[in-house]
Amino acid sequence: MIELPASLIDKLSLISLNRERSLEAIISEMEDEEPDIFNAVVVATDTTNNTHVGTAHGNPASGNPNEPTYRFARMRRTGVDEFEKPSPFLAKFKNIARKLANMHPIGVLLESGGNEAPLVGDIWSCRYLTEDRQGLVLLNRVDVSQEFLSLKTKDSHYQSSAQSWGSNRPQLLGPSHQTPAPSTGGTNYTSPGNYSGTYTNNWWIITLESIIALDSMKKGSRKCSWGKRYDEVCPVDGRGIIGIAHWTQGSLNPLVDEIVKQLGEPQIQTWFGKSSEELKRFNKKCTSRKGGNPCYDNSPWWKQGWESFVNHPKTIQIQQVTWKRKYAVPSVQALEEFGWPKTNRNLAILAGIRNSAGRGGVDRHSKNGKRGPDATLASYVNDSDSYRHRKKRADAINRVFP
């Protein structure tokens, strides 16, 4: 064996130390820049403890019938762990996958309702348990990892899990086409400590259909009249508005992405005769201008393409999933950031404002969370030329979530 001179070994050690310090600094910087509420993917789950095994996992039985039940999961933080740890989803063998998963921090969830637990592949919004960022608390399920779902057809330890994910849980893959009735029961996972939530899992679909759309589908309103419908394509200054959220211009593009995700790129080609990227570029140009408009008024292919979409069997699911991701999930995150009481009404206020004024409108009317929910709603209604429209939205919130 060739022996290296001591001086060279010292230099190699110094290089290694410098690299280690650089990596440490990069990781620390990523964690420091992480927001208070962030997303993480579930890469492994553990059995829940109950009155038979003790409050902390592995403890002896406490014998306390009122002991809370917790769920535990290994969490892969977006923007942190994905840059410093290999993904367990890449492992073909169980022992390797387990070792990689165990490198990730543990998240905890206080169960309320006793139904669905976090599933491997879920994406959850999270916060840290302590100010020095120790421990993770799971807040709300927000999506599913596409990397995980892609394992359905790959030689992976997770292949069967990916294939069966959601098979008995269609509400997790896509919401029901029917509006659930408001309820204070059902499954509600809440955070430990003083972060307990009271809003119901179906708050967002009620908000979309009964507040944003003014219950127009239930009440049988005509297309393009006083409400909003899943199946309408309507003219507004020639721009064209689509579906239950009246998507228009650039806001149509997340809808295009979801169509591709659920139905495939060829479906876009069939409906519009263009690629999804070409369509998204065109959507952004749908603004009123002198001499006409390139979309609803002057482009029959564009209008016909969207007519085909709103009449497709999956249009409701696609529209709901898109609205949830674009407006409902960020509203839950804003609720956490502002520290408002966790109620259906407060989430409806945030989502209702965001739907028409964006995150900038939420921040402006709430003064970055310094105002309370009702003062924020009042500011939104009164500070606009669209008073009648916004007053209708506020009235709907007061009616649905008094």
C-alpha positions as CSV (number, residue, x, y, z in Angstrom):
1,M,0.0,0.0,0.0
2,I,1.3,3.4,-0.9
3,E,1.7,5.7,2.1
4,L,0.9,9.4,1.7
5,P,3.2,12.0,3.3
6,A,2.0,13.6,6.5
7,S,2.0,17.0,4.9
8,L,-0.4,15.8,2.1
9,I,-2.7,14.1,4.6
10,D,-2.9,17.4,6.6
11,K,-3.8,19.3,3.4
12,L,-6.5,16.7,2.5
13,S,-7.9,16.9,6.0
14,L,-8.0,20.7,5.7
15,I,-9.9,20.5,2.3
16,S,-12.3,18.0,3.8
17,L,-12.9,20.2,6.8
18,N,-13.5,23.3,4.6
19,R,-16.0,21.3,2.5
20,E,-17.8,20.2,5.6
21,R,-18.0,23.7,7.0
22,S,-19.2,25.0,3.6
23,L,-21.9,22.4,3.4
24,E,-22.9,23.2,7.0
25,A,-23.2,26.9,6.2
26,I,-25.3,26.2,3.1
27,I,-27.7,23.9,5.1
28,S,-28.0,26.5,7.9
29,E,-28.7,29.2,5.4
30,M,-31.5,27.1,3.8
31,E,-33.0,26.4,7.2
32,D,-32.8,30.0,8.3
33,E,-34.6,31.2,5.1
34,E,-37.3,28.6,5.6
35,P,-40.8,30.2,6.2
36,D,-42.7,29.6,9.5
37,I,-45.1,27.4,7.6
38,F,-43.6,25.1,5.0
39,N,-44.3,21.9,3.1
40,A,-42.8,18.5,3.7
41,V,-43.4,15.0,2.1
42,V,-44.2,12.0,4.3
43,V,-41.5,9.4,3.6
44,A,-42.3,6.9,6.4
45,T,-45.0,6.5,9.1
46,D,-45.1,5.0,12.5
47,T,-47.8,3.3,14.5
48,T,-50.0,5.6,16.5
49,N,-49.7,5.4,20.3
50,N,-52.9,5.1,22.3
51,T,-54.0,4.2,25.8
52,H,-52.2,0.9,25.6
53,V,-48.7,2.0,24.8
54,G,-48.2,5.5,26.4
55,T,-48.1,9.1,25.3
56,A,-44.6,9.0,23.8
57,H,-43.9,6.3,21.3
58,G,-42.3,3.3,23.0
59,N,-43.3,4.2,26.5
60,P,-45.0,1.7,28.8
61,A,-48.7,1.8,29.0
62,S,-50.0,4.8,31.0
63,G,-53.4,3.3,31.8
64,N,-54.9,6.8,31.2
65,P,-58.1,6.4,29.2
66,N,-58.1,10.1,28.3
67,E,-54.6,10.0,26.9
68,P,-54.3,11.8,23.5
69,T,-53.4,9.8,20.4
70,Y,-50.5,10.9,18.1
71,R,-49.4,10.0,14.7
72,F,-45.7,10.1,13.8
73,A,-44.1,10.4,10.4
74,R,-40.6,11.0,8.9
75,M,-40.8,14.2,6.9
76,R,-38.8,15.4,3.9
77,R,-38.8,19.2,4.0
78,T,-39.1,21.1,0.7
79,G,-36.0,23.2,0.0
80,V,-34.0,21.6,2.8
81,D,-33.9,17.8,3.1
82,E,-34.3,17.4,-0.6
83,F,-30.9,19.2,-1.1
84,E,-29.0,17.5,1.6
85,K,-30.4,13.9,1.9
86,P,-31.0,11.2,-0.8
87,S,-34.6,10.4,-1.4
88,P,-35.9,7.2,0.1
89,F,-38.2,6.9,-2.9
90,L,-35.1,6.1,-5.1
91,A,-34.3,3.0,-3.0
92,K,-35.2,-0.4,-4.5
93,F,-34.8,-2.4,-1.3
94,K,-36.6,-2.1,2.0
95,N,-33.6,-1.9,4.3
96,I,-32.0,0.9,2.2
97,A,-35.3,2.8,2.0
98,R,-35.8,2.6,5.8
99,K,-32.2,3.8,6.5
100,L,-32.7,6.8,4.2
101,A,-36.1,7.6,5.7
102,N,-34.7,7.5,9.2
103,M,-32.3,10.3,8.2
104,H,-35.3,12.7,8.1
105,P,-36.8,14.6,11.0
106,I,-39.9,13.3,12.8
107,G,-43.2,15.1,12.5
108,V,-46.1,14.6,15.0
109,L,-49.8,15.0,14.6
110,L,-52.5,15.0,17.4
111,E,-55.4,13.0,16.1
112,S,-58.9,14.2,16.4
113,G,-61.7,12.2,14.9
114,G,-59.8,9.0,14.5
115,N,-59.9,8.5,10.7
116,E,-57.2,9.0,8.1
117,A,-53.6,9.3,9.2
118,P,-50.8,10.7,7.2
119,L,-49.9,8.5,4.3
120,V,-46.5,7.9,2.7
121,G,-46.3,10.2,-0.3
122,D,-48.6,12.9,1.3
123,I,-47.4,16.5,1.3
124,W,-48.3,18.3,4.5
125,S,-47.9,21.9,5.6
126,C,-45.8,22.0,8.8
127,R,-44.3,24.3,11.4
128,Y,-41.5,23.8,14.0
129,L,-42.4,22.8,17.5
130,T,-39.9,25.2,19.2
131,E,-38.4,28.6,18.4
132,D,-35.0,27.0,17.8
133,R,-36.6,24.8,15.1
134,Q,-36.7,21.5,16.9
135,G,-39.4,19.0,16.0
136,L,-42.0,19.3,13.3
137,V,-45.8,19.6,13.8
138,L,-48.0,18.5,10.9
139,L,-50.8,21.0,10.2
140,N,-52.8,20.1,7.0
141,R,-52.6,17.7,4.1
142,V,-52.1,19.9,1.0
143,D,-51.2,17.5,-1.9
144,V,-49.4,14.3,-2.9
145,S,-45.8,13.9,-4.1
146,Q,-45.6,13.4,-7.8
147,E,-42.2,11.8,-7.4
148,F,-44.0,9.2,-5.1
149,L,-46.9,8.6,-7.5
150,S,-44.5,8.1,-10.4
151,L,-43.2,4.9,-8.7
152,K,-46.4,3.1,-9.7
153,T,-44.6,1.8,-12.8
154,K,-41.0,1.6,-11.5
155,D,-38.9,-1.0,-9.8
156,S,-39.1,0.4,-6.3
157,H,-39.7,-0.6,-2.7
158,Y,-42.6,1.9,-2.8
159,Q,-44.2,0.6,-6.0
160,S,-47.1,-1.2,-4.3
161,S,-47.7,1.7,-2.0
162,A,-47.8,4.2,-4.9
163,Q,-50.2,1.9,-6.8
164,S,-52.6,1.6,-3.8
165,W,-52.4,5.2,-2.6
166,G,-55.8,6.7,-2.7
167,S,-57.5,3.6,-4.1
168,N,-59.8,3.5,-1.1
169,R,-59.5,7.3,-0.5
170,P,-60.8,9.0,-3.7
171,Q,-61.4,12.2,-1.8
172,L,-57.6,12.5,-1.4
173,L,-56.9,12.2,-5.1
174,G,-59.6,14.5,-6.1
175,P,-62.6,16.0,-4.3
176,S,-66.1,14.8,-4.8
177,H,-68.3,16.3,-7.5
178,Q,-70.9,17.0,-4.9
179,T,-70.9,19.7,-2.3
180,P,-70.6,18.2,1.1
181,A,-72.9,19.6,3.7
182,P,-71.4,21.9,6.3
183,S,-70.4,19.8,9.4
184,T,-68.5,20.2,12.6
185,G,-67.9,16.5,12.8
186,G,-65.7,14.2,10.7
187,T,-62.0,13.9,10.6
188,N,-60.1,17.0,11.9
189,Y,-56.4,16.6,12.6
190,T,-55.1,19.4,14.9
191,S,-51.7,20.4,16.1
192,P,-50.4,19.7,19.7
193,G,-50.4,22.6,22.2
194,N,-52.4,25.7,21.6
195,Y,-52.7,25.3,17.8
196,S,-55.9,23.3,17.9
197,G,-58.0,23.8,14.9
198,T,-61.8,24.0,14.6
199,Y,-62.4,24.3,10.9
200,T,-63.7,21.4,9.0
201,N,-62.0,19.6,6.1
202,N,-64.7,20.6,3.7
203,W,-64.5,24.4,4.4
204,W,-62.9,25.0,1.0
205,I,-65.5,23.3,-1.2
206,I,-68.3,25.1,0.6
207,T,-66.4,28.4,0.2
208,L,-65.9,27.7,-3.5
209,E,-69.5,26.7,-4.4
210,S,-71.6,28.6,-1.9
211,I,-69.5,31.8,-1.5
212,I,-67.4,32.3,-4.6
213,A,-70.1,30.9,-6.9
214,L,-73.1,32.1,-4.8
215,D,-74.7,28.6,-4.9
216,S,-75.6,29.2,-8.5
217,M,-75.3,25.6,-9.5
218,K,-77.8,24.5,-6.7
219,K,-80.1,27.4,-7.6
220,G,-80.1,26.7,-11.3
221,S,-78.8,30.0,-12.5
222,R,-78.5,30.5,-16.2
223,K,-74.9,30.4,-17.6
224,C,-73.2,33.8,-17.6
225,S,-75.8,35.4,-15.4
226,W,-75.5,36.4,-11.7
227,G,-73.4,33.5,-10.3
228,K,-70.6,31.2,-11.4
229,R,-70.9,27.7,-12.8
230,Y,-68.5,24.9,-13.6
231,D,-69.8,24.6,-17.1
232,E,-69.7,28.2,-18.4
233,V,-67.5,30.1,-20.8
234,C,-68.5,33.7,-20.8
235,P,-67.4,37.0,-22.4
236,V,-66.0,39.8,-20.2
237,D,-64.7,42.7,-22.3
238,G,-63.8,40.0,-24.8
239,R,-61.3,38.4,-22.4
240,G,-63.4,35.3,-21.7
241,I,-64.0,33.8,-18.2
242,I,-64.0,30.1,-17.5
243,G,-65.7,27.9,-15.0
244,I,-66.7,28.2,-11.4
245,A,-63.9,30.6,-10.4
246,H,-64.2,32.7,-13.6
247,W,-60.5,32.0,-14.5
248,T,-59.2,34.4,-17.1
249,Q,-55.9,35.5,-18.7
250,G,-52.9,34.2,-16.7
251,S,-55.0,32.7,-14.0
252,L,-56.1,30.1,-16.6
253,N,-52.6,28.6,-16.7
254,P,-52.8,26.6,-13.5
255,L,-55.9,25.1,-14.9
256,V,-54.0,24.2,-18.1
257,D,-51.3,22.5,-15.9
258,E,-53.9,20.5,-14.1
259,I,-55.5,19.3,-17.3
260,V,-52.1,18.1,-18.5
261,K,-51.6,16.4,-15.2
262,Q,-54.9,14.5,-15.1
263,L,-55.7,14.1,-18.8
264,G,-52.3,14.4,-20.6
265,E,-50.8,16.8,-23.1
266,P,-52.6,15.2,-26.1
267,Q,-55.9,16.3,-24.7
268,I,-54.8,20.0,-24.9
269,Q,-53.7,19.4,-28.5
270,T,-57.1,17.8,-29.3
271,W,-59.1,20.7,-27.7
272,F,-57.1,23.7,-28.8
273,G,-54.8,22.5,-31.6
274,K,-51.8,23.8,-29.7
275,S,-49.4,22.7,-27.0
276,S,-50.0,23.6,-23.4
277,E,-47.1,26.0,-23.4
278,E,-48.4,27.8,-26.5
279,L,-51.9,28.0,-25.0
280,K,-50.5,29.5,-21.7
281,R,-48.6,32.1,-23.6
282,F,-51.8,32.9,-25.6
283,N,-53.9,33.1,-22.4
284,K,-51.7,35.9,-21.0
285,K,-52.5,38.0,-24.1
286,C,-56.2,37.9,-23.4
287,T,-56.5,41.6,-22.5
288,S,-58.9,44.1,-23.9
289,R,-57.3,46.2,-26.6
290,K,-58.3,48.6,-29.3
291,G,-59.6,46.9,-32.4
292,G,-60.8,43.7,-30.6
293,N,-59.5,40.9,-28.5
294,P,-57.5,37.8,-29.4
295,C,-59.5,35.4,-27.2
296,Y,-63.3,35.1,-26.7
297,D,-64.3,37.5,-29.5
298,N,-61.8,36.8,-32.2
299,S,-60.4,33.3,-31.6
300,P,-63.1,30.6,-32.1
301,W,-60.6,27.8,-31.5
302,W,-59.9,29.2,-28.0
303,K,-63.6,29.5,-27.1
304,Q,-64.4,26.1,-28.5
305,G,-61.4,24.5,-26.6
306,W,-62.7,25.8,-23.3
307,E,-66.2,24.8,-24.1
308,S,-64.9,21.2,-24.6
309,F,-63.1,21.4,-21.3
310,V,-66.1,22.6,-19.2
311,N,-68.2,19.8,-20.7
312,H,-65.7,17.1,-20.0
313,P,-66.6,14.5,-17.2
314,K,-63.6,15.5,-15.2
315,T,-64.0,19.2,-15.4
316,I,-65.4,19.6,-11.9
317,Q,-62.6,17.6,-10.3
318,I,-59.9,19.5,-12.3
319,Q,-61.4,22.9,-11.4
320,Q,-61.8,22.0,-7.7
321,V,-58.2,20.6,-7.4
322,T,-56.9,23.8,-9.1
323,W,-58.8,26.1,-6.9
324,K,-57.9,24.3,-3.8
325,R,-54.2,24.4,-4.6
326,K,-54.2,28.0,-5.7
327,Y,-56.5,29.6,-3.1
328,A,-57.4,27.2,-0.3
329,V,-54.0,25.9,0.7
330,P,-52.4,29.4,0.7
331,S,-55.3,30.6,2.8
332,V,-54.6,27.9,5.5
333,Q,-51.0,29.0,5.5
334,A,-52.0,32.7,5.9
335,L,-54.3,31.8,8.7
336,E,-51.4,30.2,10.5
337,E,-49.1,33.1,9.9
338,F,-51.7,35.7,11.1
339,G,-52.6,33.7,14.2
340,W,-56.3,34.1,13.6
341,P,-58.8,31.7,15.2
342,K,-59.0,28.6,13.0
343,T,-62.6,28.7,11.9
344,N,-64.4,28.1,8.6
345,R,-65.4,31.7,8.5
346,N,-61.9,33.1,8.8
347,L,-60.6,30.8,6.1
348,A,-63.5,31.8,3.8
349,I,-62.6,35.5,4.4
350,L,-59.0,34.8,3.4
351,A,-59.9,32.7,0.4
352,G,-62.6,35.0,-0.8
353,I,-60.2,38.0,-0.8
354,R,-57.4,36.0,-2.4
355,N,-59.7,34.8,-5.2
356,S,-60.3,38.4,-6.4
357,A,-57.4,40.4,-5.1
358,G,-54.5,37.9,-4.7
359,R,-52.1,37.5,-1.8
360,G,-51.3,41.2,-2.2
361,G,-54.9,42.0,-1.4
362,V,-54.9,39.7,1.6
363,D,-51.8,41.5,3.0
364,R,-53.1,45.0,2.3
365,H,-56.6,44.6,3.7
366,S,-55.4,42.7,6.8
367,K,-52.3,44.9,7.2
368,N,-50.2,41.8,7.1
369,G,-52.4,40.1,9.7
370,K,-52.5,42.9,12.2
371,R,-56.2,43.5,11.5
372,G,-58.7,40.9,12.7
373,P,-60.8,38.9,10.2
374,D,-63.9,41.0,10.3
375,A,-62.0,44.3,10.0
376,T,-60.1,42.7,7.0
377,L,-63.4,41.8,5.3
378,A,-64.8,45.3,5.9
379,S,-61.6,46.8,4.3
380,Y,-61.9,44.5,1.3
381,V,-65.6,45.5,0.7
382,N,-65.2,49.2,1.1
383,D,-61.9,49.9,-0.6
384,S,-62.9,49.2,-4.2
385,D,-64.9,50.4,-7.2
386,S,-66.4,46.9,-7.2
387,Y,-68.4,47.5,-4.1
388,R,-71.5,45.6,-5.2
389,H,-69.5,42.5,-6.2
390,R,-67.5,42.5,-2.9
391,K,-70.6,43.2,-0.8
392,K,-72.3,40.1,-2.3
393,R,-69.2,38.1,-1.3
394,A,-69.3,39.4,2.2
395,D,-73.0,38.7,2.5
396,A,-72.4,35.2,1.3
397,I,-69.7,34.7,3.9
398,N,-72.1,36.0,6.6
399,R,-74.8,33.7,5.4
400,V,-72.8,30.5,5.0
401,F,-70.4,31.0,8.0
402,P,-72.1,33.5,10.4
